[in-house]
């Protein structure tokens, strides 16, 4: 990564089975901001959704309200990786039936929407159903990060590593 990062501990998890949200030990006073990408050593976890001075809530990529623009790493096919409410199942939406996607393909962030940097590993395709009568394939995937067992995460900052979270350029976009 060419971005600086801050480590945070997971301090709580929402008990609501329909909303996948973690509370982490970094907040506004630590330089966290809404929409900030959150990763683990394995891959994409989600993004900061709510802030307090000393903690933040992270909406996981598996939450039903989550949608992330991704690419199939090898074929460069684009789609939206959507949470289903299951911590082990995601859906890749809006992929044409004619697109080349197979089980085992790796899904990475596309960089579109400017929330997530391009190339973060998010999920692996588990099943592809291509019905010639449908314009889109039915594609399921599994997140690469063990979202139900996370203890520590990393928050990606906007600037480069040289711009660390405490530097004058922290949080500013590069020209």
C-alpha positions in Angstrom: 0.0 0.0 0.0 1.2 3.5 -0.7 -1.1 4.9 2.0 -0.4 5.3 5.7 -2.4 3.2 8.1 -3.5 3.1 11.7 -4.0 0.0 13.7 -7.2 -0.4 15.8 -8.7 -3.1 18.0 -12.2 -4.4 17.6 -13.9 -3.6 20.9 -17.5 -4.5 20.1 -19.7 -6.2 17.6 -23.4 -5.5 16.9 -25.6 -8.3 18.2 -28.1 -7.5 15.4 -27.9 -10.4 12.9 -29.1 -8.1 10.1 -26.6 -5.3 10.5 -22.9 -6.2 10.4 -21.2 -3.4 12.4 -18.0 -3.4 14.5 -16.8 -0.8 17.0 -13.1 -0.1 16.9 -10.7 1.7 19.2 -9.9 4.7 17.0 -12.1 7.7 16.5 -12.2 11.3 15.4 -9.4 12.3 17.9 -7.1 9.6 16.2 -7.7 10.9 12.7 -10.5 8.5 11.7 -13.1 9.9 9.3 -16.4 8.7 7.8 -16.0 6.5 4.7 -12.5 5.6 5.7 -11.5 2.1 4.3 -10.9 -0.6 6.8 -8.8 -3.7 6.1 -7.3 -6.7 7.8 -4.2 -8.7 7.0 -6.4 -10.9 4.8 -8.2 -8.2 2.8 -11.1 -5.7 2.8 -13.3 -5.5 5.9 -15.5 -2.4 5.3 -15.6 1.3 6.0 -16.0 3.7 8.9 -19.7 4.7 9.1 -20.0 6.6 12.4 -17.5 8.4 14.6 -17.2 9.4 18.2 -14.1 11.1 19.7 -12.4 7.8 20.7 -14.1 5.1 18.7 -15.8 4.4 15.4 -18.3 2.1 13.9 -17.3 0.1 10.8 -20.0 -1.3 8.5 -18.7 -4.6 7.2 -18.7 -5.5 3.5 -21.2 -8.3 4.4 -23.8 -5.9 5.7 -27.0 -5.8 3.5 -26.5 -2.1 3.1 -23.0 -2.4 1.7 -22.1 -2.2 -2.0 -18.5 -2.0 -3.2 -17.4 -1.5 -6.8 -15.1 -4.4 -7.7 -13.2 -6.0 -10.6 -12.6 -9.7 -11.3 -8.8 -9.6 -11.0 -8.0 -11.7 -14.1 -10.7 -10.8 -16.5 -11.2 -7.1 -15.3 -15.0 -7.6 -15.4 -16.7 -5.0 -13.2 -19.6 -5.4 -10.8 -20.9 -4.4 -7.4 -20.0 -6.6 -4.4 -23.1 -6.5 -2.2 -23.6 -7.8 1.4 -26.3 -10.4 1.9 -26.6 -10.4 5.7 -24.6 -13.6 5.9 -21.0 -13.2 7.1 -19.9 -15.9 4.7 -21.8 -14.9 1.6 -21.7 -11.9 -0.8 -23.3 -11.3 -4.2 -21.5 -9.9 -7.2 -24.3 -7.9 -9.0 -24.7 -6.4 -12.5 -22.3 -8.8 -14.3 -23.5 -9.6 -17.8 -24.2 -13.3 -18.5 -21.7 -13.2 -21.3 -18.8 -12.1 -18.9 -16.0 -14.4 -18.1 -16.3 -15.2 -14.4 -15.6 -18.6 -12.8 -15.6 -20.1 -9.3 -12.3 -19.3 -7.6 -11.8 -15.9 -9.2 -10.5 -13.1 -7.0 -12.5 -9.9 -6.6 -10.5 -6.7 -5.9 -11.7 -3.1 -5.4 -11.9 -1.1 -8.7 -11.2 2.3 -7.3 -14.4 3.7 -8.7 -16.3 5.9 -6.4 -13.0 6.9 -4.7 -13.8 5.3 -1.4 -11.6 2.3 -1.7 -8.2 2.4 -3.4 -7.9 0.2 -6.5 -6.6 -3.4 -6.0 -7.6 -4.3 -2.4 -8.6 -8.0 -2.3 -12.2 -8.3 -1.2 -13.6 -11.8 -1.9 -13.4 -15.0 -3.9 -16.1 -16.2 -6.2 -17.8 -19.4 -5.0 -20.5 -20.0 -7.6 -21.6 -18.7 -11.0 -25.0 -19.3 -12.5 -25.4 -18.1 -16.1 -28.9 -18.3 -17.4 -29.0 -17.3 -21.1 -32.6 -15.9 -20.6 -31.3 -13.4 -17.9 -29.2 -10.3 -18.7 -27.1 -10.8 -15.5 -25.3 -13.8 -14.0 -26.1 -14.9 -10.4 -22.7 -14.8 -8.7 -21.9 -15.6 -5.1 -18.6 -14.9 -3.3 -17.0 -15.4 0.1 -15.1 -12.5 1.8 -11.4 -13.1 2.2 -11.3 -11.4 5.6 -12.7 -13.5 8.5 -15.3 -10.8 9.4 -16.8 -12.8 12.3 -13.4 -13.4 14.0 -11.6 -10.1 13.6 -9.6 -8.7 16.6 -7.5 -6.1 14.9 -7.9 -4.0 11.8 -6.1 -1.2 9.8 -7.6 2.1 8.8 -6.3 3.4 5.5 -5.5 7.1 5.5 -5.9 9.4 2.4 -2.3 10.5 2.2 0.9 8.6 1.3 3.0 6.8 3.9 5.2 9.9 4.1 2.1 11.9 5.0 1.3 9.8 8.2 -1.8 10.5 10.2 -0.2 13.2 12.3 1.6 15.1 9.5 0.4 18.4 8.0 -0.8 16.6 4.8 -2.8 14.0 6.6 -6.3 13.8 5.3 -5.6 16.0 2.4 -5.9 14.9 -1.2 -2.8 14.9 -3.3 -2.6 17.4 -6.1 
